[in-house]
Amino acid sequence: MKFEPVKVRTKQRLAEVSWFDDLCGGDTQFLGVQDGTRRSNYAHCLDIIQTAEQQGYRNILLPTSYLVGQEVLPFAAAAGVETETINLLTAIRTGEIHPPMLARHIATLDHILKGRLTINIINSDLPGLKEDAAVRYKRCAETIEILKQAWTQEEIHFEGEYYNIHLKTTDPVKPYQQNGGPLLYFGGISDGSREICAKYCDVFLMWPEPEESIYASMQDLSARAATEGREIDFGLRVHVIVRETEAEARDYAKYIMSKFEPEKFNLKNRAQDSQSAGVLRQDAFREQAAENDDYLEPLLWGGIGRARSGCGAAIVGTPEQVIEKLNRYMDMGIRAFILSGYPLKEESILFGKHVLPHLPLTTLSRLQGRTPASEPVTPLTTQPLR
């Protein structure tokens, strides 16, 4: 099936290809098995970032969750001085930090990184607290409005339902980046989440689903953004398994699930979002594909969702097949990919070797002029295999 590309902010057919880091303690060789050799400590997580940077990935997601591992903001600050080119997609759960001070945290981090900061806005429940979704959406929207005033105006004057803030200067919270501060990435399938992204954010992130479902979400978000007089970009968070033959790739998918015993231990149950609408939706798609070895469609394997929360499927195939699949997504209008594999470091090297050189790479924040004009970045536009 051929899809007409939806309206996106980035007209050029380029891709920001990112990797994923293990701040929440899920890195392992076998899904559903805790791996003591890959603990979520600073050294291990920094090694993953530096390996991804060496491979040429443009960004890396630093997730947040109340699990054993690394807390995002201090980790990003420490890792920032140990890296040079890769952007850090830093997850921020709104409601945890008073908005003016959150703006100060972000500005400080952005100066440490010299503009290599992007933000993943998270709107999930705060650890240990269950709130009505409408409360979270409203507070999230107010937080973003305050951040945008901090980044674009000389004063902050905001009166809302949750925050009433008046500050006569924004000098303490000015980020390194120009033209509006760090790009905001946002995900969520609910109407409330989609409205926030359409009104305020730059990149709508999706989890892996059949192509028709992804395309429908893109059309919906594009239309919602248009009502706000805006255009946004789209991103896909998905795992990858790339091997020289399709049989090897599919065998490896079975291999990493070979020790999964959910009745004894399931990492999925540790996560606070394991019953979120997005996870339940992925579960439903996977159950429909149960008789097809959990393949939601050719090359898209949903078995990972049996053992972990969040992103629950992987693109599985040869380099040529994976490139073809990514090209299909780019043809639909997707401009950002956040990838991962098990284990994280080793799979980042395999993808970096076999696939990354054949993709038209860019960094969205620099492409949109968020970093100073004195530091231009020329996108890599290697001809993709079709």
Secondary structure, DSSP 8 states (H G I E B T S, - for coil): --------S--S--BEEEEE--TTS---SSTTS--GGG--SHHHHHHHHHHHHHHT-SEEEE---SSSS--HHHHHHHHHTT-SS-EEEEEEETTSS-HHHHHHHHHHHHHHHTT-EEEEEE-S--TT----HHHHHHHHHHHHHHHHHHHHSSSEEEE-SS-EEEES--GGG--SSSSSSS-EEEE-SSHHHHHHHHHH-SEEEE----HHHHHHHHHHHHHHHHHTT---EEEEEEEEEE-SSHHHHHHHHHHHTTT--TTT--GGGGSTTTTSHHHHHHHHHHHHTGGGTTEEETTEE-GGGGT-SS---EEEE-HHHHHHHHHHHHHHTEEEEEEE-SSHHHHHHHHHHHTGGGS-B--HHHHTT-S-TTS-----------
